Amino acid sequence: MNSTIFLTETRLQKNPNTKTTYIQEDQTSKEITSADTLKFFRRLGGTESAQRSYTCAGYVAGYVVTKLTSTSPDRQNKTVREFKFI
């Protein structure tokens, strides 16, 4: 059974007027076949958090990563990647 994975990537930049809010720079969507690993991003020095959810899309059924949030080492940029399994 073939499944399609769509990635929505949102890039954010830290709001200079506050400590905890970000301003959206751009948002892109694309179809992918595989996802990068958490270890790769953590080795770069930033932080990486994964949100997992249950899915029911063929071979990817079960408890899988549906949202990755990456923050740069200087904490000025954040990227949110959301995965939609079809």
C-alpha angles and dihedrals in degrees: 000000000000120000129191123218119202120198121204111192120194120189118205133185125205115263106241091213097059140038101228111027130090134203119224112243101178144333128215134181128202142159115251139183101205140013131230119250127254092234092063093057094043091054089059090065100251129106125262125191125184127206114203128200138172116263133182102203109129116268092006092059115139138038107345138153110276100167133031122190116195123188122192119242091252090049092232098111132044130187123198117198118191121191122207117192117208 
